Amino acid sequence: MAGKKSGAPLRIVSLAPNVSSILLALGAGRELVGVSKWCKEVAPVGRRPQVGDCWKMDVREVMRLKPTLLIGSVPFAPETVASILKEPVAFLAINPRSLADIETDIRTLARLVSRTSAGEKLIREMRSAFESLARQARQFRVQPRPRVYCEAWPHPRISSPPWVSELVEIAGGEAVVPAGSRVTDEEVARARPDVIVLAWTATGNRSKPSSALRNAAWRDVPAVRAGRVVVIRDELLNTPGPPLVEGARRLFRAIHPRAGLRSVTTEARGRLR
């Protein structure tokens, strides 16, 4: 990534919700001058101009904001990247796959906006929230762990990203299909999940449980027989940043439906708000 001109004020346009959520959690609101059309779903972006997203946007509209840095998150449409690279502006693309990668992204963005201590604080808060949830999950001592299938898209069927599998483990479950991969009905049926979580990309909370409950190939799947098909807002699982804390809590509730979250909620109240 090319650096910004020495002494020039940093003007960032975020092309992805995870970037905006991290920057605002770091307190870098002044530097954030534009956001993607999806960012408002996960971060308090206010009235900042919206410029499309990594798949479709008008680069001329972006450049009217006079950015010194564009930051996006994989995946991108190749033609979008080609358009960006023609412009005289620094461009950073991040590609998180795991919770460790997300911490690296937080540190990277924190350095860019001169807020390294805030970055470390955010990482500590996220880790603490996850550790609290893991302790709560261990109290149940359910053996074997509930088997969980998380879905990011139904046609073609794609399992949720790798960091979601980590959150499932934290919440006391066992992820039973390869993460971030195309899977078939038959593969899911053979995995025999006890819980199915639907968090379809860019649909909010509009995933359709009926697609699982009425799937003839899954009629003998334990989750379907027990009616344990849960919708979680996609932003809470598909945004690799601070929103994952609430996503992990929702997974906990899905995996342990009879459990309260009193201790976790009390301990983590107010974090990342």
Disulfide bonds with the S-S distance in Angstrom:
none
